[in-house]
Each structure stands twice: as C-alpha cells, then as structure tokens.
Amino acid sequence: MSFPNEFLWGSSISAFQAEGARLEDSRGLSVADLRSDEGRIRLDIADTSIAVDFYHKYKDDIKLMKECGLKSFRFSISWSRIFPQGNGRVNQKGVDYYNDLIDELILNDIAPIVTLMHFDLPQSLIEQYQGFLSRKCISDFVDYAKFCFEQFGDRVRYWLTINEQDVLTGIPFFNGLDSKKESAQADHHMNIANALVMKLYHDMGLNGKIGPCLSYPTRYPASLDPADQFLAMHLDDLSIFSRVDILMYGEYPKYFLNDLKNKDLMFTIEEGDEELLKGANPDFLAVNWYTSEVVGQYVDEESFGNYKGPDIPRKNRSEKGVAQYYKNPFTKYGSYEWNIDGIGLRYALRKIYSRYHLPLMITENGYSAKEEVKDGHVHDDERIEYLSNMITNMSLAIEDGVELFSYNPWSFIDILSSSQGMDKRYGLVFVDRTNHDCKDLQRIKKESFYWYQKCIQNNGNA
C-alpha cells in the first residue's frame, strides 16, 4: 500500500447526529432538531434530544479512538451551541465544551478536523430572516467562523466551511427553506460566505488549512448513447464541480447559470458580489464519498424520443424529466441499496485532483447496515469488505499521483440517521440503543474496529 508515513487515519461524526443534550447548557435549537422532531412523528424514529450522547461521553469515546489508533477525528461544531440565537450572545458553556473536546483529542495525539456547519443552521436565524435566503446570514456566518478561529484556531489545523453545500441546495428543507427557488438564492449567499470565511482565515495568519466539503457520488452513464454520456458529465458539473469552480476561480460557470435560468431558478446577484467571490484560495478539498451511481435519460411519460433505457435493473429513484437511476450489475449492493465500488472512489479522486491540483482529504466514507449484538459481538464483515475495497483503491489513487492526506470514514460510533434513526448504522463502534429505548448507550467494538485498528497499525495493510 502506498500511504505516506504521516497519513492521517481517522474517522468522523457530526454534532446533531451524535451530541444529544440539545437544550442542555443553554444551547439553541437548530433546523436539524426540528427535522428530527418531524422524523420522530412521521417515521417513528429517534430524535436529536439524546442521539448517542457524545456530549457527555466524548472522553470515553476518545479513549476508544486512541485504542483504535486514530490520528485524526472529523467532527462539527454546533453553531447554536456557541451562539444560541445564531448571533449576538455567546454561550460560554458551549465554548468550554468544544475547548475541552479539542484538548482531549490533542492529549490523545488525534488531530481535530472541524466542520463549521453540518446541516444544522440555528433555527433562530430562520425565524429572524429565513437563514441563508437573506444576505444577513453571510455576515453572521463570517462572525461565527471568526469567533471559532479565535477560540480554537491555535489547536485546530484543519477547517471545513459548509458540509455538502450541493446537498443543502438540492434539499431545501435541510436549510430551513421551502422551495428550489429559495434554495438557489441561499446557495449564492453560501458561496459568498464560503469565500469570505476562507479569505478571513488566511488573513488571520493562523497555522492551518481550510477548504470546502463536497459530496461526490461517482456517476457512470447507463449506456454508450451519447446522451447518457453527456448526462452523467452534466450532473457532475452541476452538483459538484460548479461550486468548486466558483471557489477556485471566483465566478460562476456559464452552463451553471444557464441551467438555472432554463429552470426559472436564477438568483439575484447584487453589485459587488463578483468581487466578494474572488480570492478564496482553498488549501485543500474535502470529499464525502460513499457510492457510485448509474444514470440514464428519464424514461417515463417524459422520455426522450424512442429511448427506452438500457437492459439493466432500474432503481426506484428518478428525477422527472432529467434522469433515471439504475443498479450496476458489476458491483455488490448492501441493505440500503448503496454499492461497494472502490474503483468508483479511485475514479473520483483522480478526476477531482486532475481538475484542481489541490491536496484531498476524505471526510466521509462508509457502509450502512442494520446490526445487532450477538453473544457480545457485532460481526460486520460487509463493512470490512467495503473499507478494504476503499483503502486498496485509495492506495492506487496515491500511486496515480493523487495527493491524498487523510481518511475519515463515517462514522466512528453509531450515530443518528436523519431518515432511519438508530436502525441505520455506520459505526466502527456499536451504540446500544434503539429508536425507542436508550438503554445504557453502551459502546461495543465491532469486528470492523479491530480490522481498522490493524489497518492503521500497518499504515493501510490490514
């Protein structure tokens, strides 16, 4: 395996899915809390009030990270734990918590990788001015970021701005909004906020690096039909590369703006916005990668000409008038219909690196399943198969010339899923609770924990 000696082997979680204690120590509510309340009512799943109680159990969880051999840990700060209203009054108890968490990680030789916003905009900002739909949110996000840099920047060397902005834009209610039109305007404001925060970080002269975090499912065309080939490329450009292009070059790609205009989603650009977008200069790119997808032209009542689609299994997923999704018969699928495709990860890493020539960090990558404890053990052989496949292809990508410097699979401990609650598990460590019974939240090391421990000890060779 071709991993540098200083490679950061780690893992990851997010605040709203792990911390719990959502109204404890003066924390304010976030949009993620309200989404989870809706999920509790509509889907009968657990909510964020307790999650897996990382807020109280972080020291014990960090001991497990140390035992596993982690060199890095990617987590997010809950904006509303620092600023309960999103702006104004600082909650010192929240500041103390993150100071203690960061200090504990460093004490155990684990590098903190911090995300400023991971799907949990303070709900108060929605109530004040509709969140990122308003330009006011730009300055509030910059102020929040500046505060975090000042408080934690002496110890945190790696910062991520907004997690999966492409997902936030595609699912408006994740950002507390109601429509794609609103979401497009919020996306513009987040682009400005991203750029301003990166420029601020560099201007402060801190000894670290900052970058965006993008979600990238590798897309394969469903057939040799040129329209399918173009569609796969076009969807990649719209959802992934357009936002990185904006940060890298300080301007919107013309195809991106034309697509919004064609869909009547074009946002308002104010005088001076173009200048605000310039000069972000991210230091690295963070990638959340789980699976590959097969896309073809839409094939229902709005099919294109005589196109009927390839002779491979269709998935239930489709985008009306845009794309039909298929299952890849050459890859293995898990219980939640995501496949194991390490070559797809290598493909993505090569493609991103060759386009931007920036160092890459993997901030999420994992296998989900329904699991239970049997005789004190959790046997998760398919997760081990998944991780092994990914790490082999990461090594090949490095041999290709990709500058990959950290791997943080999702997730270290089982955490709350937005749509399946505690049924859907990603962790290397089992958390003993269900959607309806918190039990004692005992941590139980899965077989994958020991596999990953050996992998880290041997720098990629498990």
Order of alpha helices (4+ residues) and beta strands (2+ residues): beta-alpha-alpha-alpha-beta-alpha-alpha-beta-alpha-alpha-beta-alpha-alpha-beta-beta-alpha-alpha-alpha-alpha-beta-beta-beta-beta-beta-beta-alpha-beta-alpha-beta-beta-beta-alpha
